[in-house]
Amino acid sequence: MEQVIGIIGFIIAIIGMIIFGIGKKLPYFRFFLGDRSMFKQFLYGGLLAVFGIALIYFSRLL
């Protein structure tokens, strides 16, 4: 079970980093988030990346 949580966290972290880094060039992510501002892109990307990294960290503690 811990490995599954770690893998899910890894996928979420990668998606967050993609949104943070190149979200402007990926219109599907921008459409999904419902906003076109760069601040929201950084916010959502950063939050997803931190959430994914936290899942990886907590899966190691279990």
N, C-alpha and C positions, 0 to 999 in steps of 0.2 A: 504493500500500500504506500509506503514511503517513497518508493521509486516512481510511482504514478504521480504523486503530488509534486515531486521534483521535476518530472518531465513536463507536467502542465505548467509549473512555474517557469520553466525554461522557455516554453513556447510563448507564454504571456510576456515574458521579459523581452524576447526577440521582437514580438509585435510592437511592444512599447518603444523599443529602440528604433524600429523602422519608422513608426509614426513620428517620433521625435526628430529623427535625422532627415528623412526624405519624404515626409508626409505631403509636402506641397506637390510632389511629382506623382503621387498616387491618388488620383481623384476618388477611387472607391472608398478609401479610408476617410477622406475628407467628407464625402457624402454621408458615410456611416456616422461620423461624429456630428454632422449637421451644422458645422461652422466652417468659416473660411479664414478665420484670423490665425495669425502665427502664434499668438499667445496661447490660444486654446490648444493648438497643435502641440506646443511644448508642454503645456499642463497635462493634457491627456496622455501624451507619450511618456512623460516623466512618471506620472502616477502608475501607468501600466507597468513600466519597467521596474519601479520600486516594488510594486505588488508582486510581480513575478520573482524578483530577487528575494523578497521576504518569504515567498512560498518555498523557494529552493533552500533557504537558510533553515526554515522551520522543519522541512522534511528531513534535514540532516540531524535535527535534534531528537526526532522521534525514535 
